[in-house]
C-alpha cells in the first residue's frame, strides 16, 4: 500500500528526530519531509506527550519541552486523548497480542479510532498487529508515504 493519508506517530520516531539520534535522526528527517510534502495528516496520542516529556521535565529542560510542542504545532500533529472507548479497544488488543505492552496497546487503539492507515514505530513486535500497517523507521519505504 502506498499513499498513506493518516499517519500515527509512536513515541520512538519523535524521540529519534527531536533528540537527533545518531542512528535514526537523518532518516526521520527524510520521512517527515516526505510526510509534509505530501500533506499527510499526522496524529499521536497523549501517551506520546507523557513518554517524550518525562526526561525534559525530570531534568528541568524546558527548552526541550518547548521544542517538542513547537514541532507538534509546526507539523499540525493532532494529539488524541485516551478515553474509555480507546481503553476498551486497547484491552482487546492486549488480550489478543499477549506480549504487547499496555502503552503500545493504547497507542494502537488510538490509531484505530483515529482511522490511521499507517502506524510508524520502531517496535518490531507491533508489526504483528493486523488492523493497520505498522512499520518501523528502518522498514518504511519513504516513496510510499
Steps between C-alpha positions, in 0.01 A plus 500: 500500500623847430375851544413482866256775597497481880828415672522426869834585660610277782735659752831352379501669157441837665780439749735401219428819312479753782792358697713464186559128544826397333339198330160632395485882502593541135253232391226660708574836342452342156177337614362823646597694187305254285202503737485880492561515124213258439283683755427185699311534826716427805347373821620379837354459847539655842713194581769632266499829690549316829773274365693777327467768768607286795874557446479874430285550808725279714807698392310830504585551133216733409663581165474135394135490607433821307664353189273195527185713506634728228558198276147372561360842417718562194408161353134524603521173691163413649524377858224259601386450857456156649137430587306197617434379143870509420573325830254222413651460153849492655389224738372297205830549318696400811280192547573390144870594490619379838855635468395855413550757775206700630632834372553353153145366501368843596698654214370242252143540624525876460629454146206271425243749631672777303469282188871509425632290216862498619645460848862617496701347782829333558360212697534199270258298711213733409526393134288199604200731543270432207245782520729751329845517349764526773844586375832570662711802419750273327245316291270775381538569130518878488368514143185318619407772747 
